[in-house]
Amino acid sequence: MEHNSRLEAASLTPGTVRPGGRTAKVRAAVLEATQEVLVEGGFHGLNLDRVAARAGVGKTTVYRRWGSAAALVADLLRDMAEQSVPAADTGSLEADLLANAHLVRQTLTDPRMGPVFQAVIAAAACDEECATALNGFYATRIREWVPCVERAAGRGEVPAGTDAGEVVRAVSAPLYYRFAVSREPLGETDAVRAAGAAVAAAKAGSFTGN
């Protein structure tokens, strides 16, 4: 009870988190618990009472700050975007996009993060707030990797006017298709193939819009 009371008192409205403060610790504990519950039961098993108990946080804190399972997923996705691995800068478009493909594959096949992504993708199909949050997550990650393609254009590896965002999407699209649609195994060969196809298409001018 004392632990819960301390966390309860730390609750503030979203956007007022102090890095390293008690409110940040509350958020971290709740989002960690959210991941665990998603892994165990998917989006439909995501219950605020269960998350509060798992996080060691008072129920009123969770209900007041997040209010719904969709809001928990949305905040989790924002946190995941903020914590994601920075984009590669190897000096080669092929190596950069291969690093992107490896990162996507490793994330989707991770015993913990794979089920989390399955859950949030399923949630986005039936909840508008989750869909908006998932869109924001991917938009953030694409922006992070866009400079790889822009630098390649500056080096003359791809034509001027190449749509960098579309090139980055082309790397992960076949990997997410296997993961979320066809539910086929996702191996290292698939990552290499996806990156190679995106590089070849970009060099051929397929993303210039001409």
Helices and strands as residue ranges (DSSP letters): H 2-9, H 22-41, G 43-45, H 48-55, H 59-65, H 69-83, H 93-109, H 113-126, H 128-155, H 164-176, I 177-181, H 188-203
